[in-house]
Amino acid sequence: MGSEQLERGEMYSVNEVAAIFSISCDSVRRMIGRGIIKAWRLPNASNKRKRAYNVYRIPESEVQRVF
């Protein structure tokens, strides 16, 4: 584990946050889109898809702040 990871703390996926708080993934993504939750958007690895899928990571501090 790198020092950069230690400084940021634990990072959660949209699915993990949804499971922790028993809400839907769509609700978590909606909160990110509205700016309620601040999340890191990871770059899309595949250019072969018709639709670009956004992959988010949510810092532990942000999860504690919002919920």
Secondary structure by P-SEA (a helix, b strand, c coil): ccaaaaaacccccaaaaaaaacccaaaaaaaaaaccbbbbbcccccccccbbbbbbbbcaaaaaaac
